[in-house]
Amino acid sequence: MPSRPTKQAPPPLQVDTVRVVLAGTAVWVVALVVLLLLGDRVDPLWVWTCVAAIGLAGVGLGIMRWQGQLRTRR
């Protein structure tokens, strides 16, 4: 079996995960506000989906803080 030349993996991207989580949370908050403004015209499942997403983002931010990814502003 002929040997294939192996490629080196590209270096990992430097991503500000806190900013990504906060941006995603902001989108879910906007969606929640829109759904609440629509009132009874939407299925309550969508409202609870937004609430769950916001809650999970809070858990994620708590884990990031525990891991030291969040910088405290002094």
Stockholm file with secondary structure:
# STOCKHOLM 1.0

chainA/1-74         MPSRPTKQAPPPLQVDTVRVVLAGTAVWVVALVVLLLLGDRVDPLWVWTCVAAIGLAGVGLGIMRWQGQLRTRR
#=GR chainA/1-74 SS CCCCCCCCCCCCCCCCHHHHHHHHHHHHHHHHHHHHHHGGGSCHHHHHHHHHHHHHHHHHHHHHHHHTCSCCCC
#=GC SS_cons        CCCCCCCCCCCCCCCCHHHHHHHHHHHHHHHHHHHHHHGGGSCHHHHHHHHHHHHHHHHHHHHHHHHTCSCCCC
//
